[in-house]
Amino acid sequence: MNMEEFEAEVDAVLASLPPWVNAQIDNLIVVVEPRPSRKQDPTGKELLGLYEGVSLAERGIDYFAFTPDQITVFYRPHMELGLSDEDLRTEIRTTVLHELAHHLGIDDDRLLELGWG
């Protein structure tokens, strides 16, 4: 899978979100990058994805004029897993949903209930 196909897969995951999720997303961008920077992954663990921002659960009445939260999905670490195309698509979906859950303030137990974890 090349980078363009990978980006299209991330877009497909976002397009498949249920309406209740889309209604909650606020001030968020999603990007694909080749690899995490040292700042994003100081331990070098080759993150698959990263959420940076203030989750909806943590926002108060003083939340305004903030730059958008960002989900970054990392291409190379996914490719280096050596998965089949089908398993790679599943892993991309899992990564996007996991990072999106951070934005929404959803914990790991709820992720499992939703079938996202």
C-alpha positions in Angstrom: 0.0 0.0 0.0 1.5 3.3 -1.0 1.0 6.5 1.0 -1.9 7.8 -1.2 -3.7 4.5 -0.7 -3.0 4.7 3.0 -4.4 8.2 3.2 -7.5 7.0 1.3 -7.9 4.3 3.9 -7.7 6.8 6.7 -10.3 8.9 4.9 -12.6 5.8 4.5 -12.5 5.2 8.2 -13.5 8.8 8.9 -16.3 8.6 6.3 -17.7 5.5 7.9 -18.1 7.0 11.4 -21.6 6.9 12.8 -23.6 10.1 13.0 -23.3 10.3 16.8 -19.5 10.5 16.5 -19.5 13.1 13.7 -21.9 15.2 15.8 -19.4 15.3 18.7 -16.1 16.0 16.8 -15.1 19.6 17.4 -12.0 21.5 16.2 -10.1 18.5 15.0 -7.9 17.7 12.0 -6.6 14.3 10.9 -3.3 14.0 9.1 -1.0 11.2 7.8 2.7 11.6 8.3 5.5 9.2 7.3 6.9 8.8 10.9 6.5 10.5 14.3 9.0 13.2 15.1 11.3 12.9 18.1 9.0 15.3 19.9 6.0 13.1 19.2 7.7 9.9 20.0 10.7 10.6 22.3 11.1 7.0 23.3 11.3 5.8 19.7 8.6 3.2 20.1 7.3 3.8 16.5 3.9 5.0 17.4 1.1 4.1 15.0 -1.0 7.2 15.8 -1.1 10.1 18.1 -3.7 12.5 19.5 -2.6 16.0 20.4 -5.0 18.4 21.9 -7.6 18.9 24.7 -10.2 16.2 24.8 -13.9 17.1 24.8 -14.1 15.7 28.3 -11.5 18.2 29.5 -12.8 21.3 27.8 -14.3 23.9 30.0 -16.3 27.1 29.4 -13.0 28.9 28.8 -12.2 26.7 25.7 -12.1 29.1 22.8 -9.6 30.3 20.2 -7.5 27.2 20.5 -5.7 25.7 17.5 -7.3 22.5 16.3 -6.6 19.2 18.0 -4.7 16.9 15.7 -4.7 13.2 15.1 -1.7 12.0 13.3 -1.6 8.5 11.7 1.9 7.3 10.9 2.4 5.5 7.6 5.8 3.8 7.9 5.2 2.2 11.3 2.0 0.7 10.0 3.8 -0.7 6.9 6.6 -2.1 9.0 4.1 -4.4 10.8 4.2 -6.6 7.7 0.5 -7.2 7.7 -1.7 -8.5 4.8 -3.8 -5.8 3.1 -6.9 -6.9 5.0 -5.1 -6.9 8.4 -3.4 -3.6 7.6 -6.8 -2.0 6.9 -8.1 -3.3 10.2 -5.0 -1.9 12.0 -5.5 1.5 10.3 -9.1 1.5 11.4 -8.1 0.6 15.0 -5.5 3.3 15.1 -7.9 6.0 13.8 -10.7 5.0 16.2 -8.3 4.8 19.1 -7.0 8.3 18.6 -10.4 9.6 17.9 -11.5 8.1 21.2 -8.9 10.3 22.9 -10.5 13.4 21.3 -14.0 12.3 22.4 -12.8 11.5 26.0 -13.7 7.8 25.6 -11.7 5.4 27.8 -10.4 2.0 26.9 -13.3 0.1 28.5 -15.8 2.0 26.5 -13.7 1.5 23.3 -14.1 -2.3 23.8 -17.9 -1.9 24.3 -18.1 0.0 21.0 -16.0 -2.6 19.2 -13.3 -0.1 18.6 -10.5 -1.6 20.6 
